[in-house]
Structures are given as C-alpha cells and as structure tokens.
Amino acid sequence: MLTVHFYTKANCPLCDKALLVLEELQEELGFTIEERDIYQDDEWLEAYGVIIPVVQVDGEDLQYGIIERIPLRKRLLTFYK
C-alpha cells in the first residue's frame, strides 16, 4: 500500500486544509497517511520549516504550501502504475 508522508505542525490553517484534501483522496485511492510534525525532528524542521504543509511519497515532494486536489491526485496516480 502506498504511504503518503504529510509534513505539518500544530496551529497551521494551510495544514488543516491540506489534510482534508489528503483524506478525500485517501478515501478514493486507498493510501496511508503518515503525519509528521516538523517539530519532532530537527531535520524535518530545517527542511520544511518555511514550506509546510508538504506532501511526499517515496522521498519525492509532490506538493507544498497550498495543496491542490486535482494536481495532487494526478501525481498520486502515477505511483499506482
């Protein structure tokens, strides 16, 4: 099963909206969402501190900042081929 890493933090309105998009796509496509709070790891904080939320699969950042459903869905579908 595909795992989507979702880099986030508390009190982040963009992150909240992005999670809703991810959960909708999860229902359709059946992947697992692994939420990663950037304040739990110094490397995550350094890498993603100013660009969260970040959606990542297999080490590839698919989208960050404002997460858009349709482009993200297209990118996720490439992992199912």
Rosetta silent file (secondary structure, phi, psi, omega in degrees, C-alpha in Angstrom):
SEQUENCE: MLTVHFYTKANCPLCDKALLVLEELQEELGFTIEERDIYQDDEWLEAYGVIIPVVQVDGEDLQYGIIERIPLRKRLLTFYK
SCORE:     score description
SCORE:     0.000 S_00000001
   1 L     0.000  142.072 -179.883    0.000    0.000    0.000 S_00000001
   2 L   -71.295  136.779  175.408    1.173    3.495   -0.832 S_00000001
   3 E  -114.628  127.894  176.649    2.229    5.692    2.100 S_00000001
   4 E  -104.384  123.081  175.548    1.961    9.460    1.863 S_00000001
   5 E   -89.796  128.966 -177.335    4.142   11.417    4.280 S_00000001
   6 E  -120.036  105.707  179.975    2.474   14.637    5.359 S_00000001
   7 E   -85.104  128.118 -169.835    4.785   17.182    6.980 S_00000001
   8 E  -150.547 -178.803  171.000    2.794   19.501    9.212 S_00000001
   9 L  -155.505  165.609  178.664    2.701   21.390   12.501 S_00000001
  10 L   -70.339  154.392  176.751    0.086   22.439   15.043 S_00000001
  11 L    56.682   47.727 -178.731   -1.904   25.644   14.535 S_00000001
  12 L  -127.087   99.884 -178.528   -1.361   25.698   10.771 S_00000001
  13 H   -58.646  -38.163  177.046   -4.503   26.573    8.779 S_00000001
  14 H   -63.075  -37.494  178.762   -2.890   25.558    5.471 S_00000001
  15 H   -65.109  -41.414  179.318   -2.018   22.203    7.011 S_00000001
  16 H   -61.599  -44.297  178.540   -5.597   21.686    8.166 S_00000001
  17 H   -65.073  -41.465 -179.848   -6.922   22.372    4.661 S_00000001
  18 H   -63.484  -39.109  179.780   -4.280   20.127    3.105 S_00000001
  19 H   -63.708  -38.168  176.993   -5.180   17.275    5.434 S_00000001
  20 H   -62.062  -41.691  176.832   -8.810   17.486    4.326 S_00000001
  21 H   -61.989  -46.293  179.582   -7.690   17.212    0.694 S_00000001
  22 H   -61.306  -42.079 -179.149   -5.480   14.236    1.554 S_00000001
  23 H   -65.752  -36.697  175.222   -8.266   12.490    3.443 S_00000001
  24 H   -62.965  -46.242  179.454  -10.633   12.892    0.466 S_00000001
  25 H   -67.078  -33.241  178.182   -8.021   11.430   -1.859 S_00000001
  26 H   -61.916  -42.121  177.944   -7.277    8.673    0.646 S_00000001
  27 H   -60.930  -38.990 -178.600  -10.913    7.546    0.502 S_00000001
  28 H   -76.047  -44.721 -170.024  -10.729    7.399   -3.288 S_00000001
  29 H  -101.381  -19.498  174.297   -7.260    5.935   -3.786 S_00000001
  30 L    77.983   34.855  176.214   -6.696    3.923   -0.613 S_00000001
  31 L   -96.272  171.203  177.015   -3.271    5.087    0.563 S_00000001
  32 E  -100.911  138.292  175.877   -1.962    5.523    4.104 S_00000001
  33 E  -104.697  123.801  174.665   -1.270    8.996    5.504 S_00000001
  34 E  -110.920  106.263  179.796    1.663    9.288    7.899 S_00000001
  35 E   -78.090  135.169  179.062    1.581   12.686    9.589 S_00000001
  36 E  -127.836  110.227  177.013    4.969   14.064   10.581 S_00000001
  37 E   -74.418  119.074 -175.077    5.115   17.058   12.907 S_00000001
  38 H   -62.894  -18.907  178.762    8.183   19.006   11.811 S_00000001
  39 H   -81.990    0.072  177.607    8.878   19.985   15.431 S_00000001
  40 H   -93.092   -6.357 -176.970    9.515   16.320   16.284 S_00000001
  41 L  -150.223  125.119 -177.881   12.683   16.095   14.162 S_00000001
  42 H   -60.391  -36.342  179.324   15.394   18.724   13.607 S_00000001
  43 H   -66.455  -41.712  177.897   15.984   17.579   10.015 S_00000001
  44 H   -63.590  -42.690 -179.027   12.291   17.919    9.183 S_00000001
  45 H   -61.522  -44.513  179.893   12.189   21.360   10.790 S_00000001
  46 H   -65.935  -42.125 -176.084   15.208   22.520    8.811 S_00000001
  47 H   -74.175  -37.495 -169.133   13.958   21.058    5.528 S_00000001
  48 H  -121.304    4.940 -173.313   10.286   22.027    5.741 S_00000001
  49 L   -54.608  -34.415 -176.925   10.002   24.797    8.340 S_00000001
  50 L  -106.835   -0.038 -176.728    9.020   27.525    5.887 S_00000001
  51 L  -120.784    5.305 -178.143    7.190   25.495    3.221 S_00000001
  52 L   -65.349  154.784   -0.909    4.731   23.316    5.154 S_00000001
  53 L   -74.213  155.685  177.428    2.475   21.601    4.559 S_00000001
  54 E  -128.900  132.756  175.306    4.420   19.165    2.395 S_00000001
  55 E  -108.564  124.903 -173.479    3.036   16.028    0.739 S_00000001
  56 E  -135.033  141.784  173.759    5.724   13.461   -0.022 S_00000001
  57 E  -134.583  130.850  178.396    5.832    9.934   -1.457 S_00000001
  58 L    49.973   41.122  177.760    8.984    7.803   -1.655 S_00000001
  59 L    78.868    0.460 -179.581   11.165   10.806   -0.783 S_00000001
  60 E  -103.299  122.684  176.339    9.653   12.947   -3.565 S_00000001
  61 E   -74.493  116.405 -178.214    7.906   16.179   -2.590 S_00000001
  62 E   -86.855  -41.567  176.672    4.677   16.192   -4.584 S_00000001
  63 E  -154.268  157.067  173.885    3.248   19.499   -3.356 S_00000001
  64 E  -150.145  162.712 -178.369    3.846   22.045   -0.639 S_00000001
  65 L    76.929 -119.174  177.396    2.209   25.209    0.615 S_00000001
  66 L   -81.860  114.443 -177.004   -1.272   25.400   -0.871 S_00000001
  67 L   -89.324  122.534 -177.827   -2.241   21.799   -1.645 S_00000001
  68 L  -107.668  128.027 -171.980   -4.477   21.487   -4.705 S_00000001
  69 H   -59.292  -52.746 -172.679   -6.635   18.380   -5.060 S_00000001
  70 H   -64.908  -50.284  177.642   -6.634   17.823   -8.831 S_00000001
  71 H   -62.579  -36.834  179.165   -2.872   18.213   -9.470 S_00000001
  72 H   -66.182  -41.791  177.878   -2.091   16.160   -6.352 S_00000001
  73 H   -57.679  -44.815  179.402   -4.473   13.391   -7.455 S_00000001
  74 H   -61.117  -42.842  179.562   -2.714   13.231  -10.846 S_00000001
  75 H   -65.909  -41.489 -179.627    0.690   12.970   -9.163 S_00000001
  76 H   -64.903  -37.860 -178.989   -0.514   10.282   -6.745 S_00000001
  77 H   -61.471  -26.478  179.685   -1.984    8.209   -9.572 S_00000001
  78 H   -66.149  -21.397 -179.941    1.495    7.876  -11.119 S_00000001
  79 H   -83.769   -6.076 -178.240    2.505    5.752   -8.109 S_00000001
  80 H  -100.258    2.441 -178.132   -0.253    3.225   -8.839 S_00000001
  81 L   -86.835    0.000    0.000    1.013    2.214  -12.300 S_00000001
